[in-house]
Amino acid sequence: MARDTSIAVAAIADRDPGEDDDPYDDVEIASLPDWWADAVQEFESYNLRAYRPPRFADGTLKHAVVKKLETKLGVSIRFVGRDVSYRDDWEVQIDGEKMIDIGRHRNPDGYTVFEIGADEFVDKVTEALEE
């Protein structure tokens, strides 16, 4: 699926390599959920860019939606990109079986954005399990 990334590219084209804002400058890491704080600390331990949790198109954090669905439905949900290139869709696997394809991109702030709203994602997963 071809995506117009010209706006995103324009927003970051003049940055120097490694230039980045720290999204945690004003955040007490201990106030974050454990999964998030752990990821922040792991990224820091490897001197990586600051961790930015993936989100759905509506801004909802992916982790919270997936965790809730997994618990409610008693399944394992994974977002998988095998042999993909930039702009290629990934697949959503439920208990290891491919259920749906999902577009994704990085926004100028460095977040992975899955190109579907959280509610629509929940509906698609639920429908896929009913088939």
C-alpha positions as CSV (number, residue, x, y, z in Angstrom):
1,M,0.0,0.0,0.0
2,A,1.6,3.3,-1.1
3,R,1.5,6.1,1.5
4,D,2.1,9.7,1.1
5,T,5.0,10.4,3.5
6,S,6.0,13.8,2.1
7,I,4.6,15.7,5.1
8,A,6.5,13.5,7.5
9,V,9.7,13.6,5.6
10,A,9.5,17.4,5.3
11,A,9.0,17.7,9.1
12,I,12.3,15.9,9.8
13,A,14.4,16.4,6.7
14,D,16.6,19.2,8.2
15,R,17.4,17.3,11.4
16,D,21.0,16.3,12.0
17,P,21.7,12.5,12.5
18,G,20.7,11.6,16.1
19,E,18.9,14.9,16.7
20,D,16.0,14.1,18.9
21,D,13.7,15.5,21.5
22,D,13.5,13.6,24.8
23,P,9.8,12.9,25.4
24,Y,10.6,12.0,29.0
25,D,12.3,15.3,30.0
26,D,9.3,16.3,32.2
27,V,8.1,12.8,33.1
28,E,8.7,10.8,36.3
29,I,9.5,7.4,34.8
30,A,8.3,5.6,37.9
31,S,4.8,7.1,37.2
32,L,4.6,5.2,33.9
33,P,3.0,1.7,33.7
34,D,5.6,-1.0,34.4
35,W,5.8,-2.2,30.8
36,W,6.4,1.3,29.6
37,A,9.0,2.2,32.3
38,D,10.8,-1.1,31.6
39,A,11.0,-0.3,27.9
40,V,12.3,3.2,28.6
41,Q,15.0,1.9,30.8
42,E,16.0,-0.9,28.4
43,F,16.3,1.6,25.5
44,E,18.4,3.9,27.7
45,S,20.7,1.0,28.7
46,Y,21.5,0.5,25.0
47,N,21.8,4.2,24.2
48,L,18.9,4.0,21.8
49,R,16.6,6.8,20.9
50,A,13.9,7.3,23.6
51,Y,11.3,4.6,23.6
52,R,8.0,5.7,22.0
53,P,5.2,3.3,22.4
54,P,3.3,2.3,19.3
55,R,-0.2,3.8,18.8
56,F,-3.3,3.3,16.8
57,A,-4.3,6.0,14.3
58,D,-6.5,7.6,16.9
59,G,-3.6,8.0,19.3
60,T,-4.6,5.1,21.6
61,L,-1.6,3.1,22.9
62,K,-1.4,-0.3,21.2
63,H,-0.2,-2.1,24.4
64,A,-3.3,-1.3,26.5
65,V,-5.7,-2.3,23.7
66,V,-3.9,-5.5,22.9
67,K,-3.4,-6.5,26.6
68,K,-7.1,-5.9,27.3
69,L,-8.2,-8.0,24.2
70,E,-5.8,-10.8,25.1
71,T,-7.2,-11.0,28.6
72,K,-10.8,-10.8,27.5
73,L,-10.5,-13.3,24.7
74,G,-7.9,-15.6,26.1
75,V,-5.6,-15.3,23.1
76,S,-2.2,-14.1,22.2
77,I,-2.0,-11.2,19.7
78,R,1.2,-10.3,17.8
79,F,2.0,-7.7,15.2
80,V,4.4,-9.3,12.8
81,G,6.4,-8.0,9.8
82,R,8.3,-10.7,8.0
83,D,10.5,-9.8,5.1
84,V,8.9,-6.5,4.9
85,S,10.2,-3.2,3.6
86,Y,9.2,0.3,4.6
87,R,5.6,1.0,3.8
88,D,4.7,-2.7,3.6
89,D,1.8,-3.8,5.7
90,W,2.3,-6.1,8.7
91,E,0.0,-8.9,9.8
92,V,-1.8,-9.4,13.1
93,Q,-1.5,-12.9,14.3
94,I,-3.9,-14.4,16.9
95,D,-2.4,-17.5,18.6
96,G,0.1,-17.7,15.8
97,E,-2.4,-17.6,12.9
98,K,-2.6,-14.6,10.6
99,M,-5.9,-12.9,10.9
100,I,-5.6,-9.4,9.4
101,D,-3.2,-7.1,7.6
102,I,-2.4,-3.7,9.1
103,G,-0.7,-0.7,7.7
104,R,1.8,1.1,9.8
105,H,4.2,4.1,9.5
106,R,6.5,6.2,11.7
107,N,5.3,9.7,12.4
108,P,7.8,12.6,12.6
109,D,8.0,12.2,16.4
110,G,9.2,8.7,16.0
111,Y,6.1,6.8,17.0
112,T,5.0,3.7,15.1
113,V,1.4,4.4,14.1
114,F,-0.8,1.5,13.1
115,E,-3.2,2.8,10.5
116,I,-6.4,1.8,12.1
117,G,-8.3,3.2,15.1
118,A,-8.4,1.2,18.3
119,D,-12.1,0.6,18.2
120,E,-11.9,-0.6,14.6
121,F,-9.0,-2.9,15.5
122,V,-11.0,-4.4,18.3
123,D,-13.9,-5.0,15.9
124,K,-11.7,-6.6,13.3
125,V,-10.0,-8.9,15.8
126,T,-13.4,-9.9,17.3
127,E,-14.8,-10.5,13.8
128,A,-11.8,-12.6,12.7
129,L,-12.2,-14.8,15.7
130,E,-15.9,-15.4,15.0
131,E,-15.2,-16.6,11.4
